Every structure is written in structure tokens, then in C-alpha cells.
């Protein structure tokens, strides 16, 4: 099959990238182009790839040897793993151009950029050559005609204009819809602040809650402060209580209390309880919504609760057995049942027959170091937090622990930004 010499940018999003020997390198997250004088097609500089662990790097187009409908292949040589940093007069095609408003020059028609084609020239350079635009009709509920035009037939916005006027997000949201929340957060972090806020406005409450929980501290507090109060409160309600508490703890006291007051009482109550504890203690690390059942629950019923797709994998590894009530703080804690043990027992038997009553618990004031030693000693991914009257307050999962053990800027991990020199393209 001959290599493709024209490809639309939106179709490249998420494509796997391989080295010449077939080794996986990462996935395409955006296309970087250089802003050109009015009327001239911008030159494509390269691709922005996402590689493990959630690091975005730049690969010059001269390193790309093949673009197929299902993958991108790079030439031989080492891949520069320096963290991608956008320069002035550079455009992210997916992140900044899609859904931008343009004018068709010969007719004056207002339109929206819905996709942009990359085309390889005779000199083997790549340019933004064709644009797919949809006309604005001005009539509610009616879509305008879509057509593919040469770049020089549209008046595309300059960077300054992109930063000053609203831009649609429909196409970008379609790209993000196929990505995990953690990958969407990584993509948002790389966008300009204005564009990041526009995308946040377009996400639903539940999806935005998932993404905000994965953002670096500065990004998530900025987004929450940008949202209208009612919308911010709905997003907080959709977050896990421990994530919501972590986010609110980073905000000024007045803003925190205002948002808590706008949340539904049943949603704000567990968040308020978590905010009473220091962030570096077991109480501050725990989630108040583990899987809890009474001793007369059957193993089949307990497994059904653990299988709930809304229960994180680590949290589902233990089912806690308590006297009523089962909402935290619960009645007297009786023990826990390990998921593997439940899978080996007859489904019709009671969960009380599979209890581990010897597993130690953590007090809410246990330090971060004590929690770390506890997980290491008992080889757990989840553990109970009890008060001095043996009521279950919540559970700590290993991912919550790692969030606090890693450096504060771990979500922005990567090598320091450095200039991309012309030699990178050699």
C-alpha cells in the first residue's frame, strides 16, 4: 500500500506511532504548524506525540516516513524525549484551529473549520493545504453546507484573533470523547488557557469531573474558578468526595464555603468530613464511599457491588462488613472480605463466612509515613480507616497514597522544556 500524501488532521488524533522496526512509541495528539502570512498555506512543522508517562514530545515531519489510516511510522534514529513546548507563532491544529470561524474570501460567507488536510509537497514538506468548512446558516437547528476548499480561499484567524474571540469545541470534543480522562487532562494542560476553558465549558458535568481530578493543581483551580458557581458545584458533586475535598482545600476559604453551600447536602456532607482532616493523614487520604455490606449479605450480592463500573478497581479489592448503617461512618466494623476469597466461595453463602478479621486498620490521624508502611507490610491496594469506637470512616487506596507520595508536580512530569533546534529536524 502506498503511503498517504494527504490526510485530514482530525483523523490523525490518537493514531499509534511506530518506529521503523515496529516498536510502539506513542500516539498522535496534535499537529504543529507555523503561522504564515495571510493567504499562504502554513507549513506543518511536526507532530505532537504522547508517550509514557503522559509526556508530550515533538517529532519533526522530516522524521515521518509514512502516514497510513491506522498508524504513523517514523524513520530510523532516536526520538527526542524533551517535553514539548509551544513557541510564539506556532499553531496546534486540533487544539487551536478546529471549530475556528473563517470567511470564504470569494463569497464572504461565514463558516466554521471542521477539518484541515495535511498534504505533502514535491519537496517532501507538508502543508495545511485543504480545509473542510461548514457554512453558518443563522437558522437554529439547520446545518450549513460543508465543502472542501483550498487554504487560500479562506481568511483564517491569526493567533491574536484566536486568543481574543470565542472558538467552538465540537470537533475537539469529538476527539477527546475516545480518550481516557487522564489523557484528556494531559491534552488540556498543553492548550492555551483560553482554549482550555472553552473545552471545559463544552464537557458534561460527569466528564469534566473526571478530567479535573487528573489535572495539575494550578489548572484545576483555574478551571473551577472560571466556571459559574452553580456549574462548579455540580462538577464537585460528580467528583469522588476525596478528589472534591482535595480541590476545595486548595481554594480560598470564602470560595470553598460558597461552593459547599451550593452543593446538595448529601453530596457536601462527606466532603466536609474529609476537610476536617489534614491532607497528609489517613483521614485526608481516604474515600468515604467504599464497598460496605452487612453480615447477612450473600457473596453474590457483595460481588455485584464490587463489579459496579463506578467503583474504582483498587477500591473493589476489599468488601467491608459492618453493622448498620452501611454509610460512613458505619456501625461497628466486623472485618473485610478480599475479592479473591469471595470469588472462591459459593455465591449463595453469607459474606460473614469469608471475613478477614485479623487485618489491621488505620486511625484517621495516621501519618503519611505510617500509611505507607501499612500498605507495604500487608501488600494491599486498599485498607480500612476506623475511629476509636470501631466505626468504618472510609478506605484508602494505593492510588490515593501515590498521589501524595509523588512530587507535587508529578502530573506535569517530563524532562525540562528546551528549545527545539533546527538540528532536531536533521
N, C-alpha and C positions, 0 to 999 in steps of 0.2 A: 504493500500500500504506500502510495506516495505521501510524503509529509504535507501537511496542510500549510498553505501560504496565506490563507485568510481565515480568521477565527473571531467570533464575537466575544467580547470581554466577559459578559455575564455568564457565558457557558464555560469559561475557564475557572470560575470560582470553585475551589475545592478539588480541582484535578490533582491526582497524585503526581509527584515529580520523582523521576528516577535518574540515577547515574548511568553512564554508558554500559556498565556491566549488569544493569538491572537492579542495583541496590536502591532501596527506598530512601529518599532524602527528606521529603516533607510534602506539603500541599500548597497550591497557589491560593493566596488570599487577596492579592490585588495586582494591578498593572500600574507601573510608574511611567509617566510621560513628562517630557519637558514642554513647558508653555512656549508657544511660538507666536510670532507676530500675527496680527489679525489676518485671517484668510488662509494661512499656511497650516498644513496638517502637522500636528505635534509629532515629534519623534518619540518612539517608545524606548525608554532607557533600559527597562528590565522588568523583572517580576519580583513581587514581594512574596516570599515563602514563609510558611510557619513550620518550624522544626521543633523537635522536643528539646527542652521542656518549655513549650509555649513561647518560644523566641521567634521574632520576626527578623528575617535577614533579606538582603538584597542580592539578586543574581542578575548580572548584565545580560541583555538579549543576545549578545555575541556568544554567550555560553550555551544558549538554547539551540539544540540541533534538530529537534523535532517536536511538533505540536500535533497530537492526534486528538480525536474526540474523547478519548478516555484517559490520556496521560500526556505528560511533558517529559522529554528526555534531554539531559544536559550532556555537554561534551566532556572529554576527559579533563582531569585536573582537579585541584582541591576546591572545595566550596568555602568561601569566606563566611565565617560564622559571626562576624561582628554584627551587633544589633543594628537593625535598620533605623535610620533617622531621616526624615523628610527635609529636604532643603527648600529655601525660597524658590519660587518659580517652577516648582515641580507639582504635578497633579496626580492624585490617586484616582484612577479611572472609575473604579467601583465605589470608592468611598466618597468622592467629591463630585464626579461628573454625572453619574446616573441620576435621573429624575430632575436634572437642572433644566430651567426654562431657556429656550433659544428662540430665535426668529428665523424663518426661512427667507433668505435675502430677496429672491426674485418675486415673492408674493406678499411678503410682510406678515405671513401667517405666524401666530404664536404656537409653539409646540413644546413638547417635553422630550428630552433624550431618554429613550427606553433601552438602548444598547449601542455599543460602539464597536466597530470592526477594526481589528489589527491586520495590516497587510504587509507582507514582505516585499521590498523593492528589489530591483535588479542588483543593487549594490549590497543586498542581504541585510540592509537595515529594515527596521519595522516602523510603520507609521500608523497613526489613527486615521484611517482612510475613509471609511464609510460610517454614517450614523443612521440609526433607526430612530425615527421621531414619530410621535403621535400628536396630531393636531389637537389644540384645545378648542372645544365647540362652544363653551359658555352655556351649555344646556345641561342641567342636572340629570345624572343617570345615563347620559349618552356619550359613548366613547367616540373620539375623533378618528379619522383615517390614519393608519400607520403606513409610513413609506420609508425607503432606504435612499439616502441622499449622499452625495459627495460632501466631504468635510467643508469645502469652500462655499457650499451653498447655504450654510447656516452661520448665524452670528453667535458663536459660542461665548459663554461668560468668561471673563478674566478672573483670576484668583481673588482680586479685591471684591469683585461682584459676588462671588460665591460666599465670601465671608460676610457680606452685608445684607443679602436677601435670603428669604426662606427657600428651602430646597425640598422637593418631595423625597420620600423614602421608600416608595412601594417596591422598586426593583431591589434595593439594598436589603429590605426586609425579606424579600423572597430568597435572596442568597443566604441570609442568616437563618432562615427557617430550617435549613438542613444541617445546621451546625449545633454542636453541644453548647450549653450555656457558657462553659469555661472558655471555649474558643470564640464565641461572640464577644465575651468580655475582653479577650485579648485583642480582637479586631477593633472594638470601640476605643480601647486605650490608645491605639495608634492614630485615631481620627482627630482632626481639629476639634476643639471644644464645642464650637457651634454645631458642627455636623453630629457630634456625639449626642448632644442634647436633642437634636431633631429626630435621631433614631430612637432615643429613649421615649420621646413623645409618641412614636408610632407603635411601640411594643405594648402588648396587653399587660395587665397588672401582674398576672402569674409569671409570664415570661420575663418581664422586666425584673421581678423579684429574684428569679434565678440568676439573671445576669449580674445584677447589682451586687449580689452576695460574692461574686467572683472577681469584682473589680478591685484595684488598689484603693487604699483609704481615701486619697485626695479625690479620685474620680467619683467614688460612690457618694461621698458627702456633697460634692459639687452637684451631682445629678439630683440628689434628693432635695437640696436647697433650691434647685431650679424648678422643680415640679410644683404645681399648685398644691396647697396644703391637703385638700381632700384626696387628690391623686396620690400624694406621698403617703398619706395614711393608709390608703387601700394597698399600696405596694408593701408597706410594712406588715400589714395583716397577712399578705400572701407569703411572706418570708418565714422560714423557720424561726421560732422565738429567740433562739440563741444568736442567730445572724442579725435579727432585728435589734436585739439588745446591744450587740457589738457596734452596730451602725449608730444607734441613738447615743451610745456612750461617747461617741466622737463629736457630738454636736453640742452647741451652747445649751445651757440649762433651760433657758426660755423656749428655744425651738423644740427641745426634747419634750418638755411638758405639754406644749401646744399640740404636737403630733400625737402623743399618747392620749390626750383628751379627745382627739378626733377619731381614734381607733375604737372599734366595737369593744365593750368592756370584757367580753370573754376572750378577745384576742390580746388586749393590752395587759390583762392580769398576769399571765405567765411572764411577759416581758418585764413588767415592773418587778416581779420577784427576782428575776435574774439580775436586774440592775442594782439590787441591794448588795450583791457580792462583788468583790474585786475581780477584775478581768483575769488575773493570774492565779486564781484559786479554782478548786474543783467546782464550786458553785457558779463561778463566772464562765467556766468552760462547758458546763453540762447543757443538754437539751431537756426541757421539761416534758417532752412528749415521747417517751419510749414505749415499747410494746408491753402493756401491762394486762394481766388477766387474773381472775380469781382462781382458787384451788380447785373448784368444781368444773373448770373449763376442760373440754376434751382436747386431746392433742391435735385432732383435725381442725378444731376451731382456732387453736393457737397458731398452727401453721398457716391458716388462711389469713390471719392478721399479719404474720411475718411476710407473706407473699405480696402484700399490698404494694403496688408500684410507687406509691408516695413515701414509703418507708425507706430511708437510705440503707444501703447494703450492710454497712457496719452496724447500724442500729438494729437491724433484723437478726443479727447473730445471737442475740440473747432475748428471751422472753422472761419478763419479771412477774413473779407471782406474789400477790398481796391480798390482804383482806380488803373488802370495800371500804372507802371508794377507790376506784382504779385511776381516777385523775390525780395527778400530783398536786400537793403532797398526798400520798395514798394512805390507806390503812396500814396496819402492821405488815412489814416486809417479811415474807416467808422464805424466799430463795429465788433462784433463777433457773431456767431451763435452756441449755445450749441447743442451738438449732440442729446440730449434727445428732445429738441424742434424741431429739424429737423425731427426726427422720427415721430412726431405727426402731421406734416403738409403734405398737398397733394404734391406728388413728382413733379408735373408739375409747381408749383408756384415758384416764384423767391426767392432766399435766402435773398434778401434785405427786404422781408416782415417778416423775423424771426430774425431780428437783436436785439442784446442786446447792446444798445448804452450808457448804464449807468455804465457798468463795468469799474472800474478804471484801469489804466495801470501803468507800472513801467518805470522809466527812466533808461538808461543804467548804470548810476553811483550809483544806489540804492545799499545800503549795504546789506550784508547777513542777518542782523537782520531785515532790512526793508522788504526784500523779504519774510522772514519767517512770519512776522506779516501780510503781504498781503495775503499769502496763508491761514493762519489761519482765518483771518477776512472774507474772501469771500468763504471759503470752496471749493477751487479749486484744480484741479490736473494739470492745465495748465493756464498760464497767458501771456498777450502780453507785449512786451518791445517796447516803442516808443521813438523817438528822439523829440527834442523840436519843430520840424516842423510837427509833427503828421505823420511821416513815420514809418511803422512797420519794426523794425530791426530784430526781432526774437521772440521766445517764450520760456518761462521757464517751465519745467515740474517738478512735485514733486520729481521724482527720481533724477533729477539733483540737486535739493535742498538738498535732503537727503545725497547725495554723499559728500557734503561739510559740512553738519551739524554733521555727524558721525565722530568719531575719525579717524585720518589719516590711521590707520592700521585696519580699520573695515573689510576689505576683508580677513584679516588673523584672524578674531575673533575666540575666543575659550579660554578655560582655559589655564593657563601656562603649558608648557611642564613639565612633571615629569617622573621619572623613572617608568617603568613597572616592578614591583617587582614579584617575584615568587608567592607571596601570591595572586596576581591577578588571577592566574590560579586555585586557590583552589575552 
